[in-house]
Amino acid sequence: MRSTSAMLAAIVLIGSACLSFADQLRFTGNTTAEVQLIKDVLRNVQIYSLARMKCDKLEKVVAEVLPRDFSKPGPPGPEKPPTTYERWLVTLCGTDVPFLISFWPAAEGGTMFNVTEFPKSK
């Protein structure tokens, strides 16, 4: 994965049959993901937010690559080393929701990812 400085002022999202994406989404910050992977992650964020918040309107994202020594709290997930963690602050229907995005190499090539709400600090 190469680092992408994301001043992608607007990413045109491809709609899906069951979910309606916004025509444009403001995406700023830094991410290691390429545009197609960003779209795939955002589909999962939208599915999650529709189920959890009854909201499918993604308005903006501010992405941040977390330090290499970041350790995911809580129970283990599907991630495999080496894993890159990012915090995406997503505005959903006017509400800012932080997500923890995990990226790791797929055995068959490409990149696997996991999307969860960002763990709350204790």
RAGI-V337657 format. One record per pair of residues at least 12 apart in sequence whose C-alpha atoms are under 10 Angstrom apart, sorted by the first residue. I is the first residue (numbers start at 0). GAP is how many residues later the second one is. Records with the same first field share a line. If there is no record, write none. Layout:
I->GAP ; GAP
This chain:
0->30 ; 31 ; 32 ; 33 ; 83 ; 102 ; 103 ; 104 ; 109 ; 110
1->29 ; 30 ; 31 ; 32
2->27 ; 28 ; 29 ; 30 ; 31 ; 62
3->25 ; 26 ; 27 ; 28 ; 29 ; 30 ; 31
4->23 ; 24 ; 25 ; 26 ; 27 ; 28 ; 58 ; 59
5->21 ; 22 ; 23 ; 24 ; 25 ; 26 ; 27 ; 28 ; 29 ; 56 ; 57 ; 58
6->19 ; 20 ; 21 ; 22 ; 23 ; 24 ; 55
7->17 ; 18 ; 19 ; 20 ; 21 ; 22 ; 27
8->15 ; 16 ; 17 ; 18 ; 19 ; 51
9->13 ; 14 ; 15 ; 16 ; 17 ; 18 ; 50
10->12 ; 13 ; 14 ; 15 ; 16 ; 24 ; 27 ; 28
11->12 ; 13 ; 14 ; 23 ; 27
12->12 ; 22 ; 23 ; 25 ; 26 ; 27 ; 29 ; 30
13->22 ; 25 ; 26 ; 29
14->28
15->27
17->29
18->24 ; 27 ; 28 ; 31 ; 37 ; 38
19->23 ; 26 ; 36 ; 37 ; 38
20->21 ; 22 ; 25 ; 35 ; 36 ; 37 ; 38
21->34 ; 35 ; 36 ; 37
22->36
23->34 ; 35 ; 36
24->32 ; 33 ; 34 ; 35 ; 36
25->32 ; 33 ; 34 ; 35 ; 36 ; 64 ; 65
26->32 ; 33 ; 34 ; 35 ; 36 ; 61 ; 62 ; 63
27->32 ; 33 ; 34 ; 35 ; 36 ; 60 ; 61
28->32 ; 33 ; 34 ; 35 ; 36 ; 59 ; 60
29->32 ; 33 ; 34 ; 35 ; 36 ; 56 ; 57 ; 58
30->31 ; 32 ; 33 ; 34 ; 35 ; 53 ; 54 ; 55 ; 56 ; 57
31->31 ; 32 ; 33 ; 52 ; 53 ; 54 ; 71
32->53 ; 70 ; 78
36->66 ; 73 ; 74 ; 75 ; 76
39->73
40->60 ; 61 ; 71 ; 72 ; 73 ; 74
41->16 ; 19 ; 48 ; 73
42->13 ; 15
43->69 ; 70 ; 71 ; 72
44->13 ; 45 ; 47 ; 54 ; 56 ; 70 ; 71 ; 72
45->12 ; 44 ; 46
47->67 ; 68 ; 69
48->43 ; 44 ; 48 ; 68
49->42
52->39 ; 40 ; 42
53->38 ; 39
54->37 ; 38 ; 39 ; 40
55->36 ; 37
56->34 ; 35 ; 36 ; 37
57->32 ; 33 ; 34 ; 35 ; 36 ; 37
58->31 ; 32 ; 33 ; 34 ; 35 ; 36 ; 37
59->28 ; 29 ; 30 ; 31 ; 32 ; 33 ; 34 ; 36
60->26 ; 27 ; 28 ; 29 ; 30 ; 31 ; 35 ; 36 ; 37
61->25 ; 26 ; 27 ; 28 ; 29 ; 36
62->23 ; 24 ; 25 ; 26 ; 27 ; 35 ; 36 ; 38
63->21 ; 22 ; 23 ; 24 ; 25 ; 36 ; 37
64->19 ; 20 ; 21 ; 22 ; 23 ; 36
65->18 ; 19 ; 20 ; 21 ; 34 ; 35
66->17 ; 18 ; 19
67->14 ; 15 ; 16 ; 17
68->15 ; 16
69->13 ; 14 ; 15 ; 16
70->12 ; 14
71->13 ; 28 ; 30 ; 46 ; 47
72->45 ; 46 ; 47 ; 48
73->45
76->25 ; 37 ; 39
77->24 ; 26 ; 34 ; 35 ; 36
78->23 ; 24 ; 25 ; 26 ; 27 ; 33 ; 34 ; 35
79->22 ; 23 ; 24 ; 25 ; 26 ; 27 ; 32
80->22 ; 23 ; 24
81->21 ; 22 ; 23
82->19 ; 20 ; 21 ; 22 ; 29 ; 30
83->17 ; 18 ; 19 ; 20 ; 21 ; 29
84->15 ; 16 ; 17 ; 18 ; 19 ; 28 ; 29
85->13 ; 14 ; 15 ; 16 ; 17 ; 29 ; 32
86->12 ; 13 ; 14 ; 15 ; 28 ; 29 ; 30 ; 31
87->12 ; 13 ; 27 ; 29 ; 30
88->28 ; 29
96->20 ; 21
97->18 ; 19 ; 20 ; 21 ; 22
98->15 ; 16 ; 17 ; 18 ; 19 ; 20
99->14 ; 15 ; 16 ; 17 ; 18 ; 19
100->12 ; 13 ; 14 ; 15 ; 16 ; 17
101->12 ; 13 ; 14
102->12
